[in-house]
Amino acid sequence: MSKHIGILTSGGDCPGLNAALRGVGKAGFDHFDMQIIGFRDGFRGLAQDRTQRIDSTLLSGILTDGGTILGTSRDKPHKMMIGNKTQDMTEAIVDTYQRHHLDAVVCLGGGGTQKNAIRLKDAGLNVVTLPKTIDNDVVGTDVTFGFDTALEIATEAVDRLHSTATSHHRIIVVEVMGHRAGWLGLGAGIAGGADVILIPEIPYTIDNVAEAIKDRARKGKRFSIVTVAEGAMTTDQAKTVAELVEKKDNAQTKAEKKEASAELDLFHEQHVDHTLHLTQRLEELTGIESRLTILGHLQRGGTPSAADRLLATRLGTACAQLLDQGVFGVMVAARGDSSMPVPLEDVAGQTKLVPSDHPWVQSARLVGTCLGD
Ligand code: F6P
């Protein structure tokens, strides 16, 4: 009997989502007798039963397309804005699942999606996830699809900024995405030969950064490239965040927890322009003209790299095999050239950060890159 599978993409989009959808779909149709129905705009589409029929024709030609043909959103099943009210839509999702006689739902997403998937598993649904995000911060998998493409884009930007920084004898600060993990900033910084790399895992002081740039100037290098992850923090900011997180974790009442969360949110809101502040301070401290480039969503757009197409196809087809075998409640993780199912419990709620002794960190230090600490 054919299996009925639902599929959705959730969280921030990234290159490789369509390749993964195609991988699940083509293998599912051609080898495992599956019927697949897409849900639009992430968990919202599942809650509101907004569907997209998926067949071979729809999947044809999307391997190289960026974004997601299903649309996406950052909606959470248990806290969804409906009108102007936040509602728990878990029951509505269970209804949709049953109405379509689904055997499983496949969720393509990053860290937030893994958490939402486990909520649906707890509500009794068969769930399988695939790990995507340009941040590469999902635990349990060697790598996430989307990361390689973003790394290429950010590295090319650093390369291009080098020539203009050299011509004008300027400091150019390049902000890349990565609010919790610094994989993208570190990778693009090393690959692009940045002189300074600042990531969330290694708090910095502006004085250390300025000193490294002045040292270069003393050696006759009149320009510098500073690659900064959007979540990078000074030592003082990191201390504030650690205190707020501790306050939230130790909160005794709901009100205390709410207050600590609000303070944390406010910190992050006010932190958005920190690279602008850093750029201005570096100009003041070094006397070298400075400019800021924020790469932003450019890093998430466009066609996936060959490596991401390959990874997404590999994980997508492995997902179809697992669905056929009735393996649920797992994320399909990349392991070397292969893949393996990892229980959602081992993935959800965790973030894969850059360890301070990671080989990339060691290499960056060994080629003389300042990490701000
Ligand atoms: O989670 C992926 C990511 O691209 C992060 O690097 C970035 O901080 C965030 O999404 C941006 O989110 P949005 O697209 O909602 O602005």
Residues whose N, C-alpha, C, O or C-beta is under 5 A from the ligand:
A	BS01	F6P	G12 D135 M177 G178 H179
